[in-house]
Structures are given as structure tokens and as C-alpha cells.
């Protein structure tokens, strides 16, 4: 689907950008594209971007009998609907400063939206056995004031790009990431592991999932990249992500897709680039 238009983190005002009462409203523009890649018959990725709502979502579906496509589309639709309904709990998204209370409310809205998507997909699969076991990743970002609130399940990613530096701000929920975190394998071993695509958390294969949330300060000139693993799997060097993002707008998104296909295009490829000015 394409639309355009569990634990709460420890937060401090420093995390949220400090005293921002004098700062002006951020102008947000986003650019997005999804590509089937070179080897897949269909596209099981879905995305949503709405600069008015300031919500951005990438989902990478999985499951046979077109279930992956259903999972990602339904999840994106559900997250959109739940966030739109939950904005009243956050207050005016442009109100500054972003207090800890409002930041926690925003995290609850994002987490609740992803939990609702999980329950929705699980219920669909219970009613239609062809959809049994379907699921999807979710990487969601909501701009509130001068901050970015993220929600994460799976191995799609969100990067924050500032100048020539790109930082991955979400954690991959994969077996490889867990093994690396525990020190069980090296970075070199991870690159050739047969378990690279084993996901440890997904939306929909159960009626509940643990959702990671975070709040990050945004500055004018920042860019945010949301992407499926069909894209980030071909970019080992974060500085290259920053270099491509610096092209800006549709040029950057098109270049990301072009490079992922040139380097193999083994999976569906989706990118949303959000620019803050």
C-alpha cells in the first residue's frame, strides 16, 4: 500500500532538544518510492508519508499466497488510522517545547498503533488460513515539534542524517543482530551467516509484539531515511547513505533505488526521505 499525504524510553529535556520555546515551526518535506527489485514477482513492501500529519511508515511484508502484501498494506493502514486518532493525546504537534509528558504520550500513540496493527493481522490470519503466519516489519516515525518519535519492529530501518554523518537510530530485530550484541559472532562472520534474514520480532504472527520507541532531537538541515532491508542491505557504509541523501528530494530516493538494483536487487526496495528545514 502507498499513501502520500513496549517499554517507554527514559527521556530528558536534553534528549528532546532542550529549551526550544524560541524555535520556529519546522518545514517538513518527504519523498518516497518503492521498487519491486530485479528478482521478485510482486512487491510486498508498503509505505505511507504525509507531511501534514508528519507521519512516515515503511513496512516489509512476509508470507505466502500474497499474504506479505496483505500484511504490509493492512499494517500501514492501521498505523495511519490509529496515529491520526491518537494525536489529540499529544496536543498541537507544533507546540514547543516538547515536554517529557508529551513525548511519552507520543511514544504511547506510536506503540499503540503498531500493537493495533499486530492484533489486526493476527485476527485476519485466524479467519483466513491462507494468511496464517503472515507478518510484516514496521518502521514508523512521527515528527512532533522539533523531535522525531520512532516505533520499530523487525529489520526495516530509520537513519538520522546530519551533515556527512548517517546514524542508524533503530535496532534490527534479527538473529544476527542479537548474536552481534551478545558477542557470539564477529562483524565479518555476520556478513556471511546463513541466518542473515531470520527475524526475531514481526507484526502479526502473534497477537502481541514488543515495540521499541525512541525520541530524537531534530535540527534544521537534518534528513531522516526510512527504508526496507532491500535497500539498507546494500549500504554497509553509513557515510555513503549520507552522501546519497545529500542529493535531496526525489533525486536522492531515485539514486537509492538505482544503487540497490545495481548491486543485486534481490528484494523489494522502499525508501522515504524526510527533510527538515
C-alpha positions as CSV (number, residue, x, y, z in Angstrom):
1,X,0.0,0.0,0.0
2,X,1.2,3.5,-0.8
3,X,-0.3,6.6,0.9
4,X,1.1,10.1,0.5
5,X,-0.3,12.9,2.1
6,X,6.6,-1.8,24.8
7,X,8.6,-0.1,27.1
8,X,8.7,3.7,27.2
9,X,12.2,5.1,26.9
10,X,13.9,7.2,29.6
11,X,13.7,10.8,28.4
12,X,15.1,14.1,29.5
13,X,14.6,17.6,28.1
14,X,18.2,17.4,26.8
15,X,17.1,14.3,24.7
16,X,14.3,16.4,23.3
17,X,16.4,19.3,22.2
18,X,16.4,21.4,25.4
19,X,14.7,24.7,25.6
20,X,13.1,25.1,22.2
21,X,10.5,27.7,23.1
22,X,12.0,30.3,20.8
23,X,12.3,27.9,17.8
24,X,10.1,28.4,14.8
25,X,7.9,25.7,13.2
26,X,9.8,23.2,11.2
27,X,9.0,22.8,7.5
28,X,8.9,19.1,6.6
29,X,9.0,17.7,3.1
30,X,9.2,14.0,2.2
31,X,9.9,12.0,-0.9
32,X,9.2,8.3,-1.3
33,X,9.4,5.4,-3.8
34,X,9.1,1.7,-3.8
35,X,10.5,-0.7,-6.4
36,X,9.9,-4.5,-6.9
37,X,13.6,-5.1,-7.4
38,X,15.1,-7.5,-10.0
39,X,14.1,-10.9,-8.7
40,X,10.7,-10.7,-7.1
41,X,7.4,-11.1,-8.9
42,X,5.5,-8.8,-6.6
43,X,6.1,-6.0,-4.2
44,X,5.4,-6.9,-0.5
45,X,6.6,-3.6,0.8
46,X,4.2,-0.8,1.7
47,X,4.8,2.8,2.8
48,X,3.0,5.9,3.9
49,X,4.1,9.5,4.0
50,X,2.1,12.6,5.0
51,X,3.8,15.9,5.6
52,X,0.6,17.4,7.1
53,X,0.2,14.6,9.6
54,X,4.0,14.3,9.8
55,X,3.8,10.5,9.8
56,X,6.1,8.2,7.9
57,X,5.9,4.4,7.8
58,X,7.7,1.6,5.9
59,X,6.5,-2.0,6.1
60,X,8.1,-5.1,4.6
61,X,5.6,-8.0,4.5
62,X,6.2,-11.7,4.6
63,X,4.1,-14.8,4.0
64,X,2.8,-16.9,1.1
65,X,-0.3,-16.6,-1.1
66,X,0.2,-12.8,-1.3
67,X,-0.1,-12.7,2.5
68,X,3.0,-10.5,2.7
69,X,1.4,-7.9,0.5
70,X,-1.7,-8.0,2.6
71,X,0.2,-7.8,5.9
72,X,2.2,-4.7,5.0
73,X,-0.7,-2.9,3.5
74,X,-3.1,-3.6,6.4
75,X,-0.4,-2.7,8.9
76,X,0.4,0.6,7.3
77,X,-3.3,1.5,7.0
78,X,-3.9,0.6,10.7
79,X,-0.9,2.6,11.9
80,X,-2.1,5.6,10.0
81,X,-5.6,5.4,11.3
82,X,-4.6,4.9,14.9
83,X,-2.0,7.7,14.9
84,X,-4.5,10.1,13.4
85,X,-7.0,9.2,16.1
86,X,-4.3,9.5,18.8
87,X,-3.0,12.9,18.0
88,X,-5.3,14.6,20.5
89,X,-3.4,12.9,23.3
90,X,-0.2,14.6,22.1
91,X,-1.6,18.0,21.6
92,X,-0.6,20.5,18.9
93,X,2.3,18.9,17.1
94,X,3.9,22.3,16.6
95,X,3.8,23.3,20.2
96,X,7.2,23.9,21.8
97,X,8.9,22.9,23.9
98,X,8.1,19.2,23.7
99,X,7.7,18.2,27.4
100,X,8.6,14.8,28.7
101,X,4.9,14.2,29.3
102,X,4.0,14.9,25.7
103,X,7.0,12.9,24.5
104,X,5.8,9.9,26.5
105,X,2.3,10.4,25.1
106,X,3.7,10.4,21.6
107,X,5.6,7.1,22.3
108,X,2.4,5.6,23.6
109,X,0.5,6.6,20.5
110,X,3.1,5.1,18.2
111,X,3.4,1.9,20.3
112,X,-0.4,1.5,20.5
113,X,-0.7,2.0,16.7
114,X,1.8,-0.8,16.0
115,X,0.1,-3.1,18.6
116,X,-3.2,-2.4,16.9
117,X,-1.7,-3.5,13.6
118,X,-0.4,-6.6,15.2
119,X,-3.8,-7.6,16.5
120,X,-5.4,-6.8,13.2
121,X,-3.1,-9.0,11.2
122,X,-3.4,-11.8,13.7
123,X,-7.2,-11.7,13.5
124,X,-7.2,-11.7,9.7
125,X,-4.9,-14.8,9.7
126,X,-7.2,-16.5,12.2
127,X,-10.1,-16.0,9.9
128,X,-8.3,-16.9,6.6
129,X,-6.0,-19.9,6.9
130,X,-4.2,-18.9,3.6
131,X,-2.9,-15.9,5.6
132,X,-1.7,-18.0,8.5
133,X,1.8,-16.9,9.6
134,X,1.8,-13.7,7.7
135,X,3.6,-10.7,9.2
136,X,5.5,-7.5,8.5
137,X,8.2,-5.3,9.7
138,X,7.2,-1.7,10.8
139,X,9.5,1.3,11.0
140,X,7.4,4.4,11.9
141,X,8.4,8.0,12.5
142,X,6.3,10.9,13.7
143,X,7.6,14.5,13.8
144,X,6.4,16.3,16.9
145,X,7.7,19.8,17.3
146,X,11.4,19.6,16.9
147,X,11.7,15.9,17.7
148,X,11.3,12.6,15.9
149,X,9.3,9.9,17.7
150,X,10.0,6.4,16.3
151,X,8.4,3.0,16.6
152,X,10.3,-0.2,15.5
153,X,9.6,-3.9,14.9
154,X,11.7,-6.0,12.6
155,X,14.6,-5.2,10.3
156,X,13.5,-2.2,8.2
157,X,15.5,0.8,9.5
158,X,15.4,4.5,10.3
159,X,18.6,6.6,9.8
160,X,19.1,10.2,11.0
161,X,21.4,12.1,8.7
162,X,23.1,15.3,9.8
163,X,25.8,16.7,7.5
164,X,28.0,13.9,6.3
165,X,27.0,11.5,9.1
166,X,24.2,9.0,9.0
167,X,23.3,7.1,12.2
168,X,21.0,4.1,12.4
169,X,18.6,5.0,15.1
170,X,16.6,1.8,15.2
171,X,17.7,-1.7,16.2
172,X,17.3,-4.7,13.9
173,X,15.2,-7.4,15.4
174,X,17.1,-10.2,13.8
175,X,19.1,-13.3,15.0
176,X,22.3,-11.8,13.5
177,X,21.8,-8.5,15.4
178,X,21.2,-10.4,18.6
179,X,24.3,-12.6,18.1
180,X,26.4,-9.5,17.4
181,X,25.0,-7.8,20.5
182,X,25.9,-10.8,22.7
183,X,29.4,-11.0,21.2
184,X,28.7,-14.5,19.8
185,X,29.9,-13.7,16.3
186,X,32.0,-11.0,14.6
187,X,31.0,-8.4,12.0
188,X,32.9,-10.4,9.4
189,X,31.0,-13.6,10.4
190,X,27.7,-11.8,10.3
191,X,28.3,-10.8,6.7
192,X,28.4,-14.5,5.5
193,X,26.0,-16.0,8.1
194,X,23.2,-18.2,6.6
195,X,20.9,-16.6,9.3
196,X,21.1,-13.1,8.0
197,X,17.3,-12.9,7.2
198,X,16.0,-14.6,10.4
199,X,13.7,-12.0,12.1
200,X,13.1,-12.3,15.8
201,X,10.2,-9.8,16.0
202,X,7.4,-9.2,13.5
203,X,4.0,-7.5,13.4
204,X,1.1,-10.0,13.0
205,X,2.4,-13.5,13.7
206,X,1.2,-13.2,17.3
207,X,-1.5,-11.1,18.9
208,X,1.2,-9.0,20.7
209,X,4.7,-7.7,19.9
210,X,7.2,-5.7,21.8
211,X,7.7,-2.3,20.2
212,X,10.8,-0.2,20.5
213,X,10.2,3.5,20.8
214,X,12.5,6.5,21.0
215,X,12.6,10.3,20.8
216,X,15.3,12.1,19.0
217,X,16.0,15.8,18.6
218,X,15.8,17.3,15.1
219,X,17.7,20.3,13.8
220,X,17.2,22.3,10.6
221,X,19.0,20.6,7.8
222,X,18.5,17.1,9.2
223,X,17.3,14.3,6.9
224,X,15.6,11.1,8.0
225,X,15.7,7.9,5.9
226,X,13.2,5.1,6.4
227,X,13.9,2.0,4.3
228,X,13.3,-1.7,3.9
229,X,16.1,-4.2,4.1
230,X,16.1,-4.4,0.3
231,X,17.8,-1.1,0.4
232,X,19.9,-0.9,3.5
233,X,21.3,-4.4,2.9
234,X,23.4,-2.9,0.1
235,X,24.8,0.0,2.1
236,X,27.4,-1.1,4.6
237,X,28.9,2.4,5.0
238,X,26.7,4.9,6.7
239,X,28.7,7.7,5.1
240,X,27.5,6.6,1.7
241,X,23.9,6.8,2.9
242,X,24.6,10.4,3.9
243,X,26.3,11.1,0.6
244,X,23.3,9.9,-1.4
245,X,20.8,11.6,0.9
246,X,22.6,14.9,0.3
247,X,21.3,14.8,-3.3
248,X,18.0,15.7,-1.7
249,X,14.4,15.1,-2.7
250,X,13.4,12.7,-5.5
251,X,17.0,12.6,-6.8
252,X,18.2,11.0,-3.6
253,X,15.3,8.5,-3.4
254,X,15.8,7.5,-7.1
255,X,19.6,7.1,-6.5
256,X,19.0,4.8,-3.5
257,X,16.7,2.6,-5.6
258,X,19.1,2.7,-8.6
259,X,22.1,1.6,-6.4
260,X,20.2,-1.2,-4.7
261,X,19.2,-2.6,-8.0
262,X,22.7,-2.2,-9.5
263,X,24.1,-4.2,-6.5
264,X,21.7,-7.1,-6.9
265,X,18.1,-6.0,-6.4
266,X,17.3,-9.3,-4.7
267,X,14.4,-7.9,-2.7
268,X,11.8,-5.2,-2.8
269,X,13.2,-1.8,-2.2
270,X,11.5,1.1,-0.4
271,X,12.8,4.5,0.7
272,X,11.2,7.5,2.3
273,X,13.4,10.6,2.7
274,X,12.2,13.3,5.1
275,X,13.8,16.7,5.0
276,X,13.7,19.2,7.9
277,X,14.2,22.9,7.2
